[in-house]
């Protein structure tokens, strides 16, 4: 497929890269796995047994996890969709 200044297959590579980025982001959000810690990884406070039983692989206490959940996660600012605005810049 002709793409103007882009080489053949560039559009498909952009689509694949976008899909792979989103899959990596979703895998990172999946949550903890493995063995739970007995003490918080950030503040070293004990993690209650009920929390460790409810969430396998938990690494943070409730307070530290609440603080982390309140922060906005940075997202990539790359526009791979090739909109007209991005092509004009």
C-alpha positions as CSV (number, residue, x, y, z in Angstrom):
1,X,0.0,0.0,0.0
2,X,1.4,3.4,-0.9
3,X,1.8,5.7,2.1
4,X,3.3,8.9,0.7
5,X,6.6,9.4,2.4
6,X,6.4,6.3,4.5
7,X,8.0,3.0,3.4
8,X,6.0,-0.1,2.7
9,X,4.7,-1.8,5.9
10,X,5.2,1.3,8.1
11,X,1.5,1.6,8.9
12,X,1.3,-2.1,10.0
13,X,4.4,-1.6,12.1
14,X,2.7,1.4,13.8
15,X,-0.4,-0.6,14.5
16,X,1.6,-3.5,15.9
17,X,3.7,-1.1,18.1
18,X,0.5,0.4,19.5
19,X,-1.0,-3.0,20.2
20,X,2.2,-4.1,22.0
21,X,2.4,-0.9,24.1
22,X,-1.2,-1.4,25.2
23,X,-0.7,-5.1,26.0
24,X,2.4,-4.2,28.1
25,X,0.4,-1.5,29.9
26,X,-2.4,-4.0,30.7
27,X,0.0,-6.6,31.9
28,X,1.6,-4.1,34.3
29,X,-1.9,-3.2,35.7
30,X,-2.8,-6.8,36.3
31,X,-1.6,-6.5,39.8
32,X,0.6,-8.4,42.2
33,X,1.4,-12.1,41.8
34,X,3.5,-14.6,43.7
35,X,4.0,-14.7,47.4
36,X,2.8,-11.9,49.6
37,X,5.2,-9.9,51.7
38,X,4.7,-9.7,55.5
39,X,5.8,-6.1,55.7
40,X,5.2,-3.2,53.3
41,X,7.9,-2.6,50.6
42,X,7.7,1.2,51.1
43,X,7.1,1.9,54.8
44,X,8.0,-1.5,56.4
45,X,4.7,-1.6,58.3
46,X,3.2,-5.1,58.8
47,X,0.6,-6.1,56.2
48,X,-2.5,-7.6,57.9
49,X,-3.1,-11.3,57.3
50,X,-6.5,-10.6,55.9
51,X,-5.0,-8.4,53.2
52,X,-2.4,-11.0,52.3
53,X,-5.0,-13.7,52.0
54,X,-7.3,-11.5,49.9
55,X,-4.7,-10.3,47.4
56,X,-2.0,-12.9,46.6
57,X,1.4,-11.3,46.0
58,X,0.5,-8.0,47.8
59,X,3.6,-5.9,48.4
60,X,2.2,-2.7,49.9
61,X,0.2,-1.9,53.0
62,X,-3.3,-0.3,52.6
63,X,-2.0,3.3,53.2
64,X,0.9,3.1,50.7
65,X,-1.3,1.4,48.1
66,X,-4.0,4.1,48.5
67,X,-1.4,6.8,48.0
68,X,0.0,5.0,44.9
69,X,-3.5,4.6,43.4
70,X,-4.2,8.3,43.8
71,X,-1.2,9.2,41.6
72,X,-1.8,9.6,37.9
73,X,0.2,7.1,35.8
74,X,2.2,8.7,33.0
75,X,1.1,7.6,29.5
76,X,3.2,7.8,26.4
77,X,2.7,11.0,24.4
78,X,3.5,9.4,21.0
79,X,0.7,9.6,18.4
80,X,1.2,6.6,16.2
81,X,-2.1,6.9,14.5
82,X,-0.8,9.4,11.9
83,X,-3.5,12.0,12.4
84,X,-3.4,15.1,10.1
85,X,-2.4,17.3,13.1
86,X,0.6,15.1,13.9
87,X,1.8,15.1,10.3
88,X,1.6,18.9,10.0
89,X,4.0,19.5,12.9
